[in-house]
């Protein structure tokens, strides 16, 4: 009786594909499936779901950083290369701006023109900054990538604060748009993050890592020189108002 390897047998009477070839096809398809092992009970799925990916200390080299991004990072060790209106005071890993009547506004901003790096809304601009306010009344504040609020001709996005209320904020062609974000105490140390997804044409607003609002209409488009700004205004007759900035991260495609 001849010896027949089972792998060379047909799958069935009506399917002549060899069992061995069928297994190879299945394995190959499985390897190419981007959703394989992505269920929550599998290791890859769990790996993607965790908030912080864990790696061995010292295992990630700087050469792994993306070459197609421009990244700016500051803990405000110095504000020498920022422009300032009003008063400031700082310490280790922080700086602040404050109003001091009769001067009722203060601003810390990137000098412009900021060439060669501009705020280009076709290049996925992103920022993150940690900010705490010392007061929650008789004030307005802006944490924005882009134009100052008085420059209606320029586009921007970020956050707007009125007294103790927080809003997602963006401008388009001189018009301002806001959406209130609730449940945030502005006198706490909060991480404000906003990202413009060029491909999806959406603006995402996060506070402390939580997505609070997504804007999909009237989005900014006009490139401008005003990369980033912090503004603080005190109401007429109010005493000193102060906001502290702890850190700053900005990223944009090259």
N, C-alpha and C positions, 0 to 999 in steps of 0.2 A: 504494500500500500504506500503510495507516495506521501511524503510529509509536506503538509501545506501550512505555511505560517499564517496565523489568524489575521495578521495585519494586512495580508494581501487578499483577504476575502472581501467580497462586495458587502456594502452595508446591509442590503436586503435584496430580495428577488427583483424588485423594481427600481433599485438604485445601484448602479454599477461602480460608484465611487468607492475606492478601497478604504477599509476602516482606518488604516494608518494615515492616508491622505485626509480623511475627514477629521481626524484628531488634530493634524497639523493645521488645517484650515480653521478649526475652532480656536486653537491656541493663538494663532496669528490674529484672528479677529478680536479675541479677548484683549490681547496686548495693545491693539490699536484703539480700543474703546476708551474714550476719555472719562467715561462714567464708571468704569470698572472699579470695584472696591471702594466706591464713594458713599455707600450707605453709612449712616451714623455709627453702626456697630462695628465697622471695619476700621483698620488702622489709618488708611489714607483719608477716609472720611473724617475721622476724629482729628487728624492732623490739620485738615483744612478748617475745621470748625473752631479750634482753640483761638483765643484772643491773642495769645503770644506764643510764637513758635520757639520751642526750646532747642538749643544747640549747645554742644560742649563749649565751655569757655575758651576763647581764643581760636575757635574753629572757622570763623568768618573773616576773610581777608578783605582789605580795602579794595583790592582789584576786582571784587565782586560787585562794586557799586556800578550803577548804570552809566554808560558813557554817553547816552543820548539825553541826559538831564543836566540842567543847571541847578545847583542846590546852594542855598544860602542858609547858614545857621548862626545864631547869636544868642548868648546869655547876657547881653548888654554889659560885658566886661568894660566896654567903652562905647560911648555914643559919638565918638569923634567924627565918624563918617555919616552920621545922621544929621538932619537939619532940625533945629529946635525953635519953637516960639513959646514963650512963657518960662516958667521955672521948672527945674528938675532937681532931683536928689536920687542917689543910688547907693547900692551896696554890693555884696557878693551875689552874683547871679540875679540882679534885678536893677531896674531903674524906674523912675516915676516921672509923670508930668503933673503939674498942679496949676490951678488958676489962683490968682492972688489979686483980689479987687484993688483998684478999679479995672485991672486987666482981667477980663472974664472968659478968656479962652486960652488953651494951650495946645500945642501940636508937636509931635515927634514924627518925622517922615523922611523917606529916602529922598535925597536931593534929585531934582530933575532939571534938565533932561538926564535920565538915568541910562543913557546909551552906554554900551551896546545892548544891555539887557532891558527889554521893555515888557510891559504887561500886554501880552499878545493872547487874546482869547481863543486863538486857533491852536494854542500849544499847551492845553491842559494845565493852566495855572492852579497851584495849590498852596495853601498856607495853614500854619498851625501856630498858635501863640497862647501862652498862659497869662491871664490878666486877673487882677483883683481890684475892686473899687472900694475906696474908704468910706464913701457915703452912698446913699440910695435915694436922695431927694434933690430937687432943685438943680438938675444937671441933665445934659445930653452928652453922648459920647459915640464915637464911630471907631470901629476896628475894621479897616478896609484895605483890600488890594485894589489900587486904582485911584480915582480922582477924589479930592476932598469934596464934601457935600455942597459947597458953594459953586463948584465948577460943573455946572449943569451940562456942559457940552461934552464932558468925558464920561466914560463908563467905568463901573466899579462893582465889587461884590464883597460882602463881609457881614458885619453885625452892627446893629444900632441899639443904643441904650437910652431910654428916656426915664429918668428917675430910677425906679427899681425894675422897670420892665425891659425885657430883652426881645429883639426882633432879628430875624434873618433880613438882610438888606441887600438890594442890588439896584443899579441904575442902567437905563438904556436911553440914549439920545436925549438926555435932559430930564427924563421922567424917573421918579424914585418909586421903588416898590418895597413893601415890607410884609412880613408874616410873623405874628407874635409866637414866641417860644415860651412856654410856661414851665413852671417847676424848677427854675434856676434862681438861686440866690446870688446876686451879682457881687455881694461882699464876701463871698467865698472864693477860694482859688479855683478858677475854672479854666479848662482847656477849650479854646475856640478854634474850630477847624472848618475850612470851606474849600471845596474842590469843584472846578469847572471841567466837566467831562465833554471834551470837544466832539468825540464820536457820537455819544448818546445825546448831545445837546441838552444837558441837564446840569443844574447847579445843586450841589449837596452841602447841607449845613449840619455840622456836628457840634455837640457840646459834651465834653467829658467822654468822648468816644461813642456817643449815642447819636444816630442819625435823627435829627429833629425836623427837618423839612427838606423837600426836594422841589426846586423851581424849574418849570418847563416852558414858561412863556416870558416874553419881553426880556430875553437874556442879553447881556452885554456882548458887543462885538468889536467896538472900535479900539484898536491898539493905541496905547498912550504911554507917556514917559513916567507917570506917577505910579511907581511899583507898589509902595505900601505906606500906610499912614495910620497913626493913632491921633484922635482928636478928643478934646474934652472942653465942654462949654458949661459954665455955671449961669444960673438964672440971675437976672438983674437983682441986685441987693443981697444975693447969697454970699456967704463967706467962702473960705477956701474949699475947693473940691480937688480930689487927688485920685489918680489911678496908677497902679503899679504894673509893670510889664516884667515877667519873669524870664521868658525865653521866646524865641522867634525862629520859625522854620518856613522857608519859601522854596518852591520847586516849580520848574517850568521846562518844557521840552526845548532842546537846542534848536 
